[in-house]
């Protein structure tokens, strides 16, 4: 997939929640860039900070002092103007959100309003951002439903969310996200609640729409099979921080971080080499409590390659190769040993 200029540049993004037990840092110094036409996959277990990162970019986290955002999210709009989304006021952010940056949420049944018709929900963003009549917006909504593969699109405009299947509701969410031709689309686990057949259809649809429009995509998922299918680059998160990032081929075929290796080894495989393997390898333990992270490397308590030095200080994110970064003190020795 061809990629163009940088449309999104996230620098040292941190998200801190105020809790009764003290500040909870859910995202820690996350930095990445996204180019036009590119798909970046955010990967990690539940609780790793993927969705919070996405919500922070969209400024959909609760306001301060409940949640504090730090760092910068530099977005280049269609007009060529570069602005920091974290510094925009509410009116400025409303002009960007749903217009130039859109989001597909994880569960369409809870994201769609159950008491409003599908057509009205899609048309709302069009009338708000493009200042057209409701009639024009509804005609555009019918075109979008047709584009995402919903049959008899005009009749479906008057349907309510509970009238549609899970796959069709997800297509409606995609239509809503694409209503104003955004430059960036954030897809937060868009296929989690769907069966395998519908999942494949949704992924194919998103790829076709991306190729047609040239939009950049941030694809949030825990499904590594999906990552191999749709992504150009991948960013692995653990305990709120990036632990490995790079092109999808080097990260998926030559992972350097033990956590990434564990994720890949836990995926069922059907190739001849894995036939006869009785059990899948699992990563022991669970993601640590962000209120009491272990000293040093956050993954150390679960890592089979841990050494005392790993617990001495938090390792830096190092450049292991051109465009391939890893956060691990022992990555060189593990790479040499073929771990």
N, C-alpha and C positions, 0 to 999 in steps of 0.2 A: 504494500500500500504506500503510495507516495505521500509525503508529508511536507508541509510548508512552514511558514513563519510561526514563531512562538506566540500562542494566544493566551496562555496562562503560565505564570511563574510564581510558585509558592516558595516563600523564603522563611525558614525558622518558625513555622506555624506551631503555636502551642495553644492548647485549650484546657482551661482549669475550671473545675466546678467547685463552688463553695458548698461544703457539707458540714454537718454537725460535728464530724470527726476531724475537720480541717480541710485544707485545700486538696483537691483530687485532680492531678494532672493526667487527663485522659489522652492527650496528644502532646508529644514532646519534640520540638525542633524538627518538624517535618519540612523537607525542601524537595521540590521537583519542578520540572517544566513540562509543558504539553504543547505540541505543535498542531497546526491545522491538519485535519485528516488522519491524525494518529489516535490509536487506542492504547491507553495506559490502564493496566489491570492492578487494582489494589487487593492484595491477598493476605489472609491471616485468619486465625481462629476468632470465634466470637469473643468480644472484649479486647481485641487488639487495637482498636481505635479507627478502623476503616470508615464506618458510617459517621462517626463524630467528625472526622476530617472532612468528609463530603458536606455535612451540614454546616460546618464552620465556613467553608468556601462560599456556600449559599447564604451565609448569615442567618441560618434558621435555628441556631442554638438560642436558649433563653438569654435575655439581655443581662448586662452587668447590673448588680454585683453577683447575680446567681452564677453567671459564666463569664470568664474573662478570656478574651482572645488576644494573642500577642503574635508579632511577626508581621508579614505582609502577604497579600494575595494580589499580584499585579495582573490585571486583565486588559488585553488589547481588543477594543471593540471594532465593529465593522467600519466605524469612522476613522480608525487608526489611532484613536486616543488611548493612551495607557493610563490606567488609574488603579489605585489601591482599594480593593473592595472593602477592606477592614476600616478604611478611613471615610467611606461614604456615609452620608446621613440616610435616614430611612427612605426618604423620597428618591434619592439617587439609587439606592439599592433596589427599590421596587421597579425602577425603570430598567434595571439590568436583569433581575430575577424573572424567569419565565419568558423573557424576550431574547436576551443574548446568551444567557446561561439557564438551562432547564434541567430538571431532575425527574427521573423515574423512580418512584419510591418502591420499597420492598414488597408491600402487600397492597394490591390495588383495591381490595374490598374495604380496607380501612382508610385508604387515601382518597377514594371517590366519595362524594357526599351522597348518602343514600336517599335523600329527599329531593334531589334535583335531577332533572333529565340529563342524559349523556350529552346531548347537543348543547344545552345551556352551559355545561361545565367546560366544554372545549371552546365554545364561543366567547366565554368570559375573558380569557387572556387576549384573544384577538381584538375584541372591542376596546379593552383597556389600553393595549400597547399600540394598536394601529389606528385607533379612533375612527372605526368604520361603523356602519349601522348594524343592528342586530341581524337583519335579514342577510346582509353580505357575510357577516361572521358565521351564521348558520350554514350558508352555502359552502363556505370554506371548510367548516367542520365536516360536512358530508364528503367533501373531496378528501380530507385527511383520513376519515374512516375507510373510504374506498382504497386509499393508498396503503393503509396498514392491513388490508385484506379482510375487512368485515363485510360480508355480503349484505345486499339491500341496505346500503349505508344511509340513504335518506330516511328510510323508515326507522332505522335504529336511533336516529336523533331524539325521538320521543321516548326511548326506553329508559328505564331506571337501572342502576348497577345490578340489582338482584335478578334482573331479567337475563343477564348475560353469564356465560360460563367463565371460569377462571382465565382461560386463554384469551377470550374476547375482552375481558376487563383489562388484561395486561396490554392488549393492543390499543384499547382506548387510552390508557395511560401514556403509551408511546405517542399516540396522535396528539394528546394534550401537550406533551413535552416538545413536539416538533411544530406546534401551531404557528410559532413566529420565526421559524427557521433559525434556531440558535446556533451560535458559533461553538459552544461547548455543551455537551450533554453528559450529565452524571447519572449513571444507571446503578442504583443500589440494590444488588441481589435481584435483578428483574425476573429471573427464572426460577427462584427458589421454590415457590409454591405450585409449580407446573409439572405435569408429567413429562417424560422424556421426549415424546413425540412433539408436543406443543413447545417444549423448550427449544428443540432444534429449529422449529419454524420461527420462533421469536428471534433467535440468534441470527438466522439467515435474513430475516426481515431487517434487523438493525444494521447488518453489514451492507445490505442493498441501499438502505436509506443514507447511510454514511457515505458510501461511494457516490451517490447522486448529489448530495449536498456539500460534501467536504468538511463536515463538522468534526471537531475533536471529541473523543469520548473517554470518560473516566469510568471504568467498569469495576464495580466493587463486588467481590465474590469470595467464597471459600472453596469453590469448585475448580480444581486445577485443570480438569479436562476442558472446561469452558475457556480457561486462560489460554491454553494451547490453541484453541479454535479461533479466538477473536483478537488476541492482543498483539501489539507490536513490541511493547515494553511491559515489564512487570515490576511492581514494588511490593515487597513482602514486609508486613508490619507485625510487630510483637510488643505487647505491653506499652502501646502508644508511640513507639519509635520505629523508624525504618531500620531493618536489619540486613536487607539485601535488595538491590535494584539493578536493573540492566535490561538488555534485549531479551525477548522471550526465549530465544533459542539457547544462549549461553546459560541463563538462569535455570531453565527447565532441564537442560542436558548436563550442565556442569555446575550444580549449586555448590557454593563455598561455605555458606552458613549452616551449621548443624540443624538449626530449626527448619530451614528450607529443605534440607535433605530429609528430615523427618516427615514433613508434609508430603513430599513426593513418594516416600516409601510407604505411606499409609493409604495410597490410592490403589484400588483394585486394578490389576492389569490382565489382559487377555492374550498377551504375546506368548510364544512358545517357551521363552526363557523362564516365565513365571509359573508355568504349569507344574503342578505337584507341590507348590508351596502351600502348606497347610493353613497358616494364619498370616494375617496382615501385620506388619510392624506398626506399633503404636507409640506415640510420644507419651511417656509417663507423666503423671501429674496434670496440672492445669495452669492457665495463665495466672500470674500472681496478682494479688490485690494491689491496685494502683496506689492505695494509701500506705502500703508498706512493702515497697519493692525491695528485693534482695540487694545486698551490696554488689557493686561491680556489674557484670553482665546479667541482665534480667532473666536470661534463659539458663543460666548456670545451674540452678537446682534441678533442671530437667535434662541436662545435657550429659550424654555418656562420654564426652571428650573433655569434661571440665578438669581444670588444674587450679591450684591455689591462686595463681596469677589472675585467673579469670574473675575472681571475686574481690580483687584488690581495688579496681577502679573500672568505671564504665568505659568500654572500648569505643574508639572513634569509628566513624564510617569511613573506611579507607577505599581508595581506588585500586582494585585488584587487577583490572584490565581496562582497556579503553571502553568507557561507558558502563562498566560493571563494578559496582561498589558493594562492600560487605562490612558488617560490624561484628568482628570476631578477632580475638587476640591470636588464635591458633590457626587461622585459615590457611596460611602458607604451609605449615607442617601437615595439616589435614589434606591439602591438595596434593602435596608430595607423596603422602601415604595412600592416596586414592580413596580416602574415606568417603 
